[in-house]
Amino acid sequence: MRLASTPTWLRAGILALCMLLSVAPASAAWPDRPITMVVPYPPGGAADIIGRIVTRHLALQLPGSTWVVENKAGAGTVIGAAAVAQAAPDGYTLLFSGNTTYTLNPALKSNLPYEPLKSFESLGLLGGNPLVLIVHPSLEAKSVQELVALAKRDPGKLSYASFGVGTTSHFAGEMFKTMAGVDIVHVPYKGSAPAMQDLMAGQIKIAFDTSIASAPQIAAGKVRALALTSTYPLAKLPGVPTLSQAGVAGFDLTAWIGVVAPRGLPDEVRRKLVKAMADAMAQPALRDELQKAGMEPFYEPPSAYDARVEKELPAMRQLVHRARIVVD
């Protein structure tokens, strides 16, 4: 067809249709190459295991797609988060992480290479992993109220272990001190395992650790659970109250987890990813696997991410200021 001899209105319509047809296949083809899920933790740990479980189930919701898990550990998840923040917003690079990345690091550090709201958009939240306030069996306190009374009787005499400065367990300990009005010394360790070893050996009497690491030791009687840092109970730790139920009203610090992408995804790509996330989380098989891996599954839509960051980040910044938490 010769456009020059075609009426103007018809020529414009033909050109618009050609442009539409040339764009449509590219959009419809997504994904036509591997999707990378960045996990900002070392291989083999709980976060890596859960990230791989979620990635496998997302692949099932997008038949024909290929997914790759890439571990980019270091700097308390900052290295992996920065890599995703700087990636093209095309749906081929995603980040599996939680509030360590989005609220704790920003509360502690002013020069991060990403911003939790401006750099990322959520595809959905997957669940959480409450911490547990645990003590050595020799400690005379058998409840939170007894622990608070003991700490107030001897200020500065007790100490608690965390798995590092600036970690969720450190924040939980400082929040407990602030909200309960007690003076307990923080002893940071290089990871959960050495902290748990010293707690079981009685070298230190109190710790905040993940439910994943704590549950086997609680069952074996090597440590005693006093309370959860979440606002909800855990089926695998029946009878263990939340800190709020145990007398520290309003306490809530849960390690929540989600999947985000660089902000600016094409609408159709975002729609497909969000649907894949929601559909995957609706499957009992995925929820069962997550529970077995130590995570409490609860799906929340993408908008919940912004709401959580907007609420939690100012609170964490206030806690950092009050507790004078400093990272090197």
Secondary structure, DSSP 8 states (H G I E B T S, - for coil): --GGGS-HHHHHHHHHHHHHHHHHHHHHT--SS-EEEEE-S-TTSHHHHHHHHHHHHHHHHSTT--EEEEE---GGGHHHHHHHHTS-SSSSEEEEEEHIIIIIHHHH-S--SS-TTTTEEEEEEEEEEEEEEEE-TTSS--SHHHHHHHHHHSTTT-EEEESSTTSHHHHHHHHHHHHHT---EEEE-SSHHHHHHHHHHTSSSEEEEEHHHHHHHHHTTSSEEEEESSSS--TTSTT--BTTTTT-TT---EEEEEEEEES---HHHHHHHHHHHHHHHT-HHHHHHHHHTT-EEEEE-THHHHHHHHHHHHHHHHHHHHHT----
